[in-house]
Amino acid sequence: MKVLHSLKSAKRRDKSCRIVRRRGRIYVINKRNPRLKARQG
């Protein structure tokens, strides 16, 4: 999982990327390709 300043670039990596808020942190998760994960905050 990468920690990024901007999650907009991470969301554009794949069509099935989703932005999710959990415990005050923002995550990019991908069910189809689990390698494309990122966190912010």
Secondary structure, 3 states (H helix, E strand, C coil): CEECCCCHHHHCCCCCEEEEEECCEEEEEECCCCCCCEEEC
